[in-house]
């Protein structure tokens, strides 16, 4: 089941974790990873890029095992 449309910054009950830049040579633009929990309690990984002064979401998926571990270990 996929993720529906919602505003993460206004509705997330938990803190976000900016996990950093994704380095993949096949992409011409920098991509970044943000980890957090949806309003329904699902752990989500949001991949996005910057376009000028805007952020463009590329994909949103369930966190992978290592991402869950990093999110849980991060200070709150």
C-alpha positions as CSV (number, residue, x, y, z in Angstrom):
1,X,0.0,0.0,0.0
2,X,1.4,3.4,-1.0
3,X,1.5,6.7,0.7
4,X,-1.4,9.1,0.2
5,X,-1.2,12.9,-0.2
6,X,-0.6,14.8,3.0
7,X,1.5,17.7,4.3
8,X,4.3,16.1,6.3
9,X,5.5,19.3,8.0
10,X,2.0,20.1,9.3
11,X,0.8,16.6,10.3
12,X,3.6,14.4,11.4
13,X,3.3,13.5,15.1
14,X,7.1,12.7,15.4
15,X,10.3,14.5,14.6
16,X,12.0,14.3,11.3
17,X,15.5,13.0,10.7
18,X,17.4,14.6,7.8
19,X,19.5,11.6,6.8
20,X,21.7,13.5,4.2
21,X,22.5,13.5,0.6
22,X,22.0,10.5,-1.7
23,X,25.0,10.0,-3.9
24,X,24.1,8.3,-7.1
25,X,26.1,9.2,-10.3
26,X,23.2,8.6,-12.6
27,X,21.3,11.6,-11.3
28,X,22.1,15.1,-12.5
29,X,20.7,16.8,-9.4
30,X,21.4,16.4,-5.7
31,X,18.9,14.2,-3.9
32,X,18.3,14.1,-0.2
33,X,16.6,11.7,2.3
34,X,14.2,12.7,5.1
35,X,13.0,10.1,7.6
36,X,9.8,10.5,9.7
37,X,6.5,9.0,10.8
38,X,3.2,9.6,9.1
39,X,0.1,10.7,11.0
40,X,-1.0,7.0,10.9
41,X,2.2,5.8,12.5
42,X,4.0,4.5,9.3
43,X,7.7,5.0,9.1
44,X,8.4,6.8,5.8
45,X,11.5,7.8,3.8
46,X,11.0,10.8,1.6
47,X,13.5,11.4,-1.3
48,X,13.5,14.9,-2.6
49,X,15.5,17.5,-4.6
50,X,15.8,21.2,-4.6
51,X,14.6,23.2,-7.6
52,X,15.4,26.9,-7.0
53,X,13.7,27.9,-3.8
54,X,11.3,24.9,-3.8
55,X,11.6,21.3,-2.7
56,X,10.4,18.6,-5.2
57,X,9.4,15.2,-3.8
58,X,10.8,12.4,-5.9
59,X,9.4,9.4,-4.0
60,X,8.1,8.3,-0.6
61,X,8.4,4.8,0.6
62,X,8.5,2.7,3.7
63,X,11.9,3.0,5.6
64,X,14.4,0.2,5.0
65,X,15.9,-1.7,8.0
66,X,19.0,0.5,8.2
67,X,16.9,3.7,8.0
68,X,14.7,2.5,10.8
69,X,17.7,1.8,12.9
70,X,19.2,5.3,12.2
71,X,15.8,7.0,12.9
72,X,15.4,5.1,16.2
73,X,19.0,5.9,17.3
74,X,18.8,9.6,16.5
75,X,18.4,12.0,19.5
76,X,14.9,13.4,19.9
